[in-house]
C-alpha cells in the first residue's frame, strides 16, 4: 500500500483486529476505539499427547482455524477489510514450529510450551555451568519450557531437518512467526519475522542487544539461517493476503502474557497483572532496565513500541492452573463443564485438609523443578469430590502467592493490588480465595476475557496511528469488580504452610 492509501485506511477505519492464538483455541476479535468487543469467533484445536510428558499441536490445524475464525468474525458483523485499521497477533509462547520454506508444510507437529521431552538436554547442558548458565544473557534458566532446546530436538530427531535447516530451507518460528508468514503469502513471499517478546522466550536472544546470540546458537547447535528477523512489538511488518482481511496491515505482535500486560495498561514500572488461563502468568513491568532475578523468576522483554526503548518485566510462570480444571473434568469426570467446578467446590466449606500440587509438567516459577510430579496430599476418608474441586481451585491461588512473593523480593516493590484477567477470573470463589491468601485486593477489569487480544490490538493500533498514545489506552481501562481479603492471619499462615509442605512432597519424583 502507498502512504496515501495507508493514511486513508487508518483515519477512516472504524475498528482494529486481533488474532489470539492460544494453547487450547484460536480467536479473532474485532475491537472499537474504546476497547470494546465488536465481533468475536473462536475455535478449539486438538491437544496431542503421543507419550507421557509430550504435548503437541498441529500447525496446519492452527492455520486452518485461524483462517476460519477470521472469516467468521468478519462475516458475523458484515465487515470488510477496509473496516480494519490493522491487525495484531498474540500467541502461545515457546510453542515451536519448524516448516519447509518452499511448501509451508511443518516438518513435525509443534512442540508445545508444556512439552517435557527435552529434559535430557536440560540435564546435559546443566552439567556444565549449572541450570543458570545462560541466565545472564537470556534471563531464563535451563528448563524444558523454552523454544531453543525444542528446536534442537526437532533437528536431531526428524529425518532431514538438520540438512534443511543448514541450507535455509527449514524455517523456525513460534506461533506468531508461523502465522505472519502464512498470512503474508507463505511460500509466495511470506514475511519471516518475530517480535522481541517472543524472541526473548526462545533462550536464543540476548536481552541487552535484542538480537540472536551467536554463542547461544553455537551451544544449542541451531543454524542462524532458520531464525526469523527480530522486530519491535508495534510496527507494520506486512499486509495480509487472506480474502476477508486482504491488504490489512499486520502491525503488532506480543507474546500472550506480554499482550495481557499491555491490555491491562501496565505501562509504569511496578505495575503488574496475573493472567489465569491454561497456566498462570504474573508479570511486573520493571521499566527500561532489566532486573535479574535471584528468586526463581524470569527476566523477559515486556514490549517494545516502535523505535522506543524496550521495557522489561519480571515474570512468574505457572504451568498448570486452568489445565487442572480441565483435568478434573476430562480425566476424573467430576464435572461435565469447566464452569461447574465452582459449584462443586462450594458444596464444602473448606478444602478438608486436601492440597493439590499440579506438577504435571514439573514445576515452573519459582521452583524450576522439571522432575516434580503432581501430588494430592492430606486425603482421609472424610475427603470427597467437593474437597478435590476446592483444592484444585486453591492450587491456582497458592501458586500465585509463591510467584508474587518472589516478584516482590526481586523488585523491592510491594504490590497494593493485583490486576487479573483470563478465563478463570469469572470464578468468584477463586478470586475471593486469591485475595484471602494474598491478603490484598484483587481487581477484575471490565475487559476480562479478551485482555490478551486487546493488548495485541493496542500494539497494532499504536503502530498505524489508530490510537494516539498510551494515554488513549489508559483511558479505556476500567474496574469490573474488586475482592478484598476476608481471612484471619492465623488461618492464612496455616494454609500456606501446608501448601509449601505439599509442594516439597512433589519434588524430584522422576529420577
N, C-alpha and C positions, 0 to 999 in steps of 0.2 A: 504493500500500500504506500502511496506517496504521502507526503507530510500533510497536504491539504485534506486529503481523504481521511487521514488519521484524526485530524482536528475535528472534522465534522462528526465522525463517529463518537469521539469522546464527549463532545459537548451536547450532542443530540440524544445519545443512547440513554435509556431510562434505567437500565439495570446493569448488574455485574454478576458474573457466573463463577462457580467454584466446583471443581471435581474433588471429591473427598473419597480417596481410595483407602479403605481401612482393612483391618485384619479379617473381618468377617463379611464385609459388604462394600459395595461401591455406591456412592450417591452423587447426583448432580443437583446443585441448589442454586437458585437464582435469587439474589437479594436486591432490594432497593437501596436508596442512599441512606435511609435510616437504619440499615442493617436488618430489616425485617424480611422474612422469607416470603417470596412471591410464588415460587414453584419448586417442587422437590420430587425426585424419583430415586428409588433405591432398589438394589438387587443384591441378595446374598450370593456368595460363591462357596465352592466346596472346600472343606478342610481335609487335607490328605495326610494320613498317618501311616507311612509304609512300615515303620519299625518303631519300637519304644523310643521316645525322645525325638523322633524325626517329625517335622511339621512342614508340609509343602503346600503351595498353591499352583494352579495352572495359570501361567502368564497369558495364554491365549484366551482362557475363560475370563480373566480380569479385563482384557482388552475388549472382548465382545460385550461384557457387562457395561463397561464404560460407554461404549457407543450406544447401547440400548437406553441407559438412564439419561444420557444427554438428549437423545431424540424424544424420549417420553416426557421429560420435564419441559422441553421447548414446545412440544405438541399440546401438552396439557393446558397451557395458557396462550396458545396460538402465537408464540413468539417467533420472530425472525432473527437471523444473525445480526442485523442492524440494530436490534433492541439491546444488544450487549456491548458495553464499552470494552470489556476484556474478560479473560478467564484466568483464574488462579488455580493452582493444583496443590493439594495437601495429600500426604500419603503415609501409609505404614512405613516406618523407617527400618533400616538394616536388612529388610527382606531383599534377597539378592537374585537378580536375573542376569543370565548370560545368554545372548542370542546371536544369530547369524546376521551380519550386516547386509548381506545380499538378499536374503529372503524374509527376514524378520522373525524367523522361527526360533523359539527357545531351544537351547541345547539340552536343557533339562527343566524340570519343574523349578519354580522359585523356591529357594530355601528361606523359610520364614524366620523372623527375628527370634522366635521361641525355640527354634530347632537346636538341638544339642549334639549333633553328630560330630562336631569338630572338637569335642572335649579332649581327645588325644593330642590334637595340635596345641591346645592350651597348655597341657602338661609339658609337652615337648619344648615349647618356647619359654615356659616359666622356669625350666631348669637352668637357663642361662639368663640371670638378671632378675628373676622373680616375676610375680604377677604384674608388677607395676613398671616393667622395664620400658614400656612405650608411653607411660602416662605423662611424662614431662612435655612430650611433643603433641600428644593427641588428647590428653585429659581423660583417657579411658584405660581401665585395667584390661589385662588379658582375660577374656571370658568367651563363652560361646555366642554371645549376644550380637557382636558387630559383623560387618559385611566382609572385612578383609579375609578372615580365615574361611568364610563360606566360599568366597571366590577361589581360594586355594584348593578347597575340596573339589569343586567342580572341575578345575583344571587338571587335577590329579586323578579323578575318578570317572570322568565322562570321556569316552573314546573320541579322539580328535580335537578335544577342546584346547589343549595346550598349543598344538600347532596352529590352530585358527587364531588364538589369542596373539601368538608371536607374529603372525602375518598381518594382524589388524583386521581380520575377518570376523572375529568374535568381539562383541561389544558387551561391556558390563554396565549395569545401572541398578540403582534401587528403583522402586516402582515409579517414582516421579520421572526419572530419566526414560524409562521404557515407554511411558505414556506420552511424554512430549515427543519422543522420536516417532512414535506411531501417528500421533495427531498431526504432526507437521510434514507427513509424507512417507514415513517409514523407509523402505528401500529406495524410494524415489525422492531423495533429498531431505530425509528426516534429520532434525537438529539433535545432536548428541551432547546434551548438557545436563548439569545438575546445579543445585544452589548450595551455598556454604553450609546450611543447616544439615542437609542430607550428607554432604561430603564429610562433615565432622563426625558422622556416625559410622564411617567405614573403617576407622582406625588406620587410615592411609593419608589423611590430610594433616598438615602442620597447622596448629591453631594460631601460631604467630603470623605465618606468611599467607595463610589461607590458600595454600597450593599443595598439590600432591608431593609427598616427601620421598626422594629417591632412596634414602636409607631404608625407609619402611617398605617400599615396593620391593627392594632387593631382598630384604629379610623374609618377606612373605612369598617371594617368587611370583610377583604379578607384573606382567608387561604393561608399561605406561600406555601403549597403543590402544588398549581396550578400555581405557578410562574416559569418562566424559569431561568436557571443559567445565571448570567451576565458575559459576556466575553469582551475582548478588541475588537476594531473595525477591527483589522488586525491580524488574526491568523487562522490556519486551524481548523475548527470545525468538519469536517467530509467529506465524499465523496458522490457524487451524485449517485443515483441508477436508474436514468432515462436513457433509452436506448441511446438516442442521445448524452448524456453527461456522460455516465456511468464511474465511477471511477475518475471523475474530482474533485479535492479538492474544497470545498466551504470555502473560506478563507478571506472574507471581508464582513462586514455589516456596513452600515451607514444609519441613517435616511436621507430622501431625501434632506433636507436642509443642513445638515452637509456634505452630499456627494457632494453637489454643492460647498461648501466651499473648500473641498479638491480638487475637479475637477478644481476649479479656482486657485489652489495652493496658497491659503491664509494661509500660514504656520507661518507667523510672526505676533506678537502682533500688533494690529492696522489695519491689512488688512481686508477688508470687501467685501461682494458681495450681490447682490439682485437678487433673482430668481423670474421671472414673469411667474406664472403658473395659476392653478385654484385659488390659493391665491398668495400673495406676501410675501417673507420672506427675511429680511435683517439681515445678521449675521456678527458680527465683532469678530475676534479672539482676545481674551484677554490674551492668554498665559496660563501658568500653574497655575495661581491664578485666582479663580473665582471673578467676580465683581458683587456685589449685586446692583440691580437696585433700584433707587429711582424715576424713571421717567416712570414707567409703562412698562418696558421691562421684558423679561425672561432671567434668567441666566441658561445656559444649557451646556452640555458637547459637545464640538466641535468634538473631536475624541480622541481615544487612540490607538496608534500604537504599537502593541505587548506589551512588558513589559516597554515601556517608560511611563513617567508620562502623565496623561490625560491633554489635552488642553481644555479650557473653551471658551464660547462665550456669548456675549450679543445678544439677538435676538428680533427683532420686527416682530411679526406675523400678517398678514393681511388676513382676511378670504376670501374676495371676490374681485378678480381682473379679471382674465381670465374668471371666472364663470359669471361675469357680462356681458361679451361679449356673452357668451352662452345664458344668459337670454334674452338679446336683440334679439338674433337670434330665440330662441325657444318660448319664452313667448310673445314677441311683434311682431315677424315676420318682423322686419325691414330689416333684411338681411337673405340670404339663407345659407351663409357660414361665419364662424367667421372671415375669412381673409377679407371679404368685408367691415368690419366696418371702416377701414382706408379710403377707397374710399368714403364712405358715410360721414364720418367726414370731409373730405376735400371739400365737397360741400358748406361748410360755412367757413367764415374767422376766427370765434372765437366761443365761447360757447353761445353767445347771452344772457349772464346773467344766464344761466342754470347751476345748480350744482346738482350732483347726488351722494348721500351718500348710498352705497350699504350695509346697515347694515342688510342683510337678516338673518344672524345668530347672531345678536348682533354685537358689535364692539370689536375687539381684540386690540392689542397694538396701541397706548399707553393708550387707554381709559378703556378697560375691562368693558364694559357696556353690560351685557347679555340681558338687556331689551330694548336696542335700536332696531329700525327697519328702513328699507330703506325709504329714502325720496328723492323727486326731488323738488328742490326749484327754484324760480326765473322765473317760467313759465309766459309767456304772449302770446298773440295771434301771436306775431312775431315768437315765437319759432316753429321749425319744426323738422323733424326726423333727419336732419343733426346735429342740436344742441344737440339732445338727444345722438346721437352717439358720438359726440365730448366730451360731459360731462361724458359719460361712460368711455372713454379712460382717460380723465383728472383725474377721480377719483382715478385711479391707481397711477398716479404721485403725487397727493396731499397726499394720504395715505402714500406713500413712504417718502415724506418730513416730515410728522408727526413723523414717526419712526426714520428717520435719525437725526432729531434734538434731539430726546430723547437719541439716542445712543451717540451722541457727548457730550451731557450733562453728561451722566453717566460715560463715559470713559475719558473725558477730552481731547479727540483727535478729531481734525478736519480733515475730510476726504478730500484729494485733488482730488480724482477721485472715481467714483462709477463703480465697475465691475458688469456687468449684464449678465444674461443668462435666458433660458427658452423660452417657445413657443411664448410669446408676443414680444420678442426683435426684431423680423422681422418687426414690425410696426414702420416705420421710424418717423411717426408723433408723436407717443407716446414717442419714445426715445428722439426726439428733445424737446418735451414739458417737459420731465423729466429733461433734462439738464437745460432748461429755468427756471423751478420752483425751482430747487435746487441751481442754479447759480454756477454750477461747471460741469466739463466734465463728460460725461457718455461713458463708453467703452464697446463694444461688442467683445468678444473673437472669435477666429477662430472656436472653438468648442462651438457653442452657444445653440444648442438644444439637446445636449447629455451630457451636463456637469455633471448632476447628476449621470448618469450611469458611466461616466468616473471616477468620484470620487470613486465609489464602485470598479471599475476595478483597480484603483490605490491602494486601500487598500488591495485588494486580491493579486495583483502583488507584493507589498512590502512583504507580508507575506511569499511568496514562492520564493523570490529572482528573479522574472521576471524583476522587477525594482530594481536597486541597492540601491537608496536612494532618498531623497526628491529633490536633485538637478536634478536627472533624470526627475522628474515630472515637475519641474520648466522650464526645457529646452523645454518642449512641449507647454507651454502656449504662445499664440501669439495673437495680436490685429487684429480684422477684420475691425472695424470702430469705430471712436470717434466722438461724438456730443459735440459741445461747446455751452454755453448759448448765446441766442440772444433775450433777453427780457429786457426792461428798468426796473430799480429797482422799480419805482413807480407802474407800471402795475403789476409786480410780487407781491408786497406787497398787492395791492388792491385785486388781485385774491385770494391770500392765506387767507386774512382776511374774504372774502366772503365764502370761503370754511369752515373756522372754524365756522362761523355763521350757515352754513348749518348742520355741524356735531352736533352742540348744539341742533338743531331742532329735530334730530333723537333720542336724549337721552330719556330713560325711557318711551318709547312708550307703552310697555307692563307693566301693573301693577302687 
